Amino acid sequence: MDYSKLDKVRQTTTPLQLDVVESFARGRLSRREFIQRGAIVGLSMGAIGAVIAACGGSTASAAPGTAAPGSAAPGKTGGTIRVAAQKPSGPLDPILMQDLGSYGTTALSFEFLCTSDATEPLVTLAPGLATKWTPDATGAVWTFDLRQGVKWQDGTDFTSADVVATMERLVESGNSGLKGILEPGGAVAADANTVTFNLARANGNFPYLVSTFNAQTLITPVDYPTTTTLDGKPNGTGAWKLVNYNAQTGATFERNDAWWGGATPLDAVELIYFDATGPMVTAYQGGQVDYIIQFDVLSGASLLNDPNFTSVALKAALHRQIWMRTDTGQFTDKRVRQALALTFNRPELIQQLFQGKADIGNDHVIAPVYPYFDSSIPQREQDIEMAKQLLADANATGLTATLHCGQILEIPDLATLLKSQASQAGITLNVEVESLNTFYGAQWCPAEPKDPPCSGAAELGIVDYGHRATPDVYLNSALSTKGVWNSSQYSSDAFDEAFKEFQTAVGVDAQKAACNKIETVLLDDTAISVPYFYNFLTGYSNKFTGAYSSGLGQIFLGSASQV
Amino acid sequence: MARFIGRRLLLALVTLWLLATIVFVIANVLPNDIGRTILGPFAPQESVDALNEKLGTNRPILVQYVDSMIGIVTLDYGDSYVTGRPVLPQLFEAIGRSAKLAGLALLITIPLAIVAGLFAARRRDKPADRAIVLLGVTSSSIPEFVTGTILVVVIGVHFGLLPVLATPPADSDILTQIRYLLMPATAMAIVYFGYIARMTRAGTIDVLQSDYARTATMKGLTTSQMMRHHVLRNALIPTVAVIAVQIGYLFGGIIAVEKIFNYNGMGQTMLFAAQQKDIPMLTAGAIVIGIVYMLATLASDMTIAWMNPRIRLDAER
């Protein structure tokens, strides 16, 4: 340990940053966790590198992206990359867009304050339009230093007024990530290059809410009112200028020569829109696309073994929740819920459904990819005898129930496997696979009755959840009392308290302590079962290098080039 | 003939009005908050209400219906809920793409199938006839998506002879466009070959057995003279009717083929509109497909009337 180096960093940090530095120095954070947490609380790249070096680690590739998102990619200049992307299902309005296709298209021209780091794009932040962000001691006031010399594609200067105007539009539109955290007037321009966010309450994860992980927070110009679309009024600070757009077929972008990150090696980007993964895979195999933003093991199995294709499996929080109604029906006794969860052979599920490309789940939503995941909580494993005993204790031997699920990706196969595994404990599950509209509208969270939300849900079902850089949405919407997606109608004071503690926690120890409580309560109550967290799969032809994606449809090609 | 066309056009207008009404009823009978669908589950209710007000989806259903009918007559189909742009230009793009695909598929199918049908009829019950009948039954029994997938895997991926996506690059020349469309068009042609060939064969056999065909043979006409002057015109009447229906069907969009080849014709456009509850696009799309059906049927009726004057006279009576 080089204390002189460490002290130099200590002297320049805020209390929150100091907490992260100390946690790493004392071994409570791994190097990876330190980089993630350090980026969140705004430690500079130099400071992160210096702390790692002071603690005896290598600084090689330690710090998240610096000058421009993405690592420098030695390669040829020129050429076009053809990207297989999901088709947008709405207008390219940066404020109101709701789908991955729109996220990916708009993020080629517009940029975030904080972007995804090239090395760990699903969880770690890197500087975007903000070069530095610093919280106060309470975590309720965050100051963002903006990148200077940035220009909009129409030639005007990017300033703090653009950031403030964007935030006002987001608050006004009810942005789900910022709701309850940022209120009207909460973002203030301290000067042309600094914005201060006065939050409604402390939030240790605030930079995530103005990053790729809150996809609508792309910074747009002052005169870019809500409902303005990228294709209607092309602009941006990003590396790519929209040349043409067809909502049905695709979009073409050309290099933005005035980009702050310098000249991109590639000349152009061609997005080709698809409705499903299968045609994306055949398009790659037929040599008509170079990059697939996201694919799944089922339809993209051939890509995983293709020597000409670089497939990237990133640990993620993507998961399925098997909900069990806690307020009515056959699963009100938690012993019955635990019994069903005990029949699941999780390693077998992971192997059969994902060829091993997933992390095991422990019936809570704190994924192993999160820095505050507590691995000390015992893992629930298949135990048929225990399941039978619990069912007998609850007078539920010979339980028969209908397991509802939608026709999407691996879920019908998961339902079939669960049925088979549950039968070992004498549980009969009748699998009902339905169209997505029917499933979401009639089984998962019917619109009626409205209060409490989802109180018309089926007693048992499987629902899909996408990746989030923090678990707030899962905890708030699916599990907190009267949560908007709470199909199990779970209501627990202990959980609600732990969640509140997590949200307001700003230090590493406090967040870990809150997560320990959350994991413990959820595992015991088993309102939901989470058998796995599967990897985010993306990939590209070996002819290209330097490209990466965020897990939310965005793709970063500023440093991409042909090999 | 003018009276005949006039009557058919009048009938077509009534059918279109019925079609528009049915689409409107189906689209509105489902409980659905359009503003909420567009803005998503997290948007505040005020924004949802404001959007519904702007779109006019909060007005009484009868008012909406009358507006919708006026819009159809005045060719104002409104803006897409999804893209926020007028629906007609988008639909014309899609129908244009479908027309290219359907046109190429028909161009491949019709001559081949008619020649095969005539050839088989002339050699009734001989090995060549049985082979063509068997080929026709087999090809029309295999769904387009199976043929399409096999073509993609073998021709596109394994041999790399043709592109696996059907959408050609912007501004490509006609030959490039044909190259991109050849595989999906072939997948469709394989299916329709069977229908048309069998129909042609059956019609030709029927005519060849007729008294006037026999008389023509007995008065010493050569086979080719008889085929040209007496058989073809009568034998192809049912074939023309089948082709007309197929044209409407092909323009309406073969969703499976369009999906396999990622081609955004009418099929994918309409499916996407239905999934997104894009009612203006759905309504306009149904009308446009209806018009194509009407025109194809009208053209077929006129062709049949030209080929067989008795039909024309019946209609005029």
Interface residues (C-beta under 8 A of the other chain):
Chain A: K87 S89 G90 P91 D93 L96 Q98 S173 G174 N175 S176 K179 T227 T229 N244 N246 A247 Q248 T249 G250 T252 I272 F274 D275 A276 P279 T282 A283 Q285 G286 G287 Q288 V484
Chain B: I38 L39 G40 P41 F42 A43 P44 S47 V82 T83 G84 Q90 E93 A94 V152 V153 G156 V157 G160 P163 V164 L165 T167 A170 K259 I260 F261 N262 N264 Q268 T269 F272 Q275 Q276
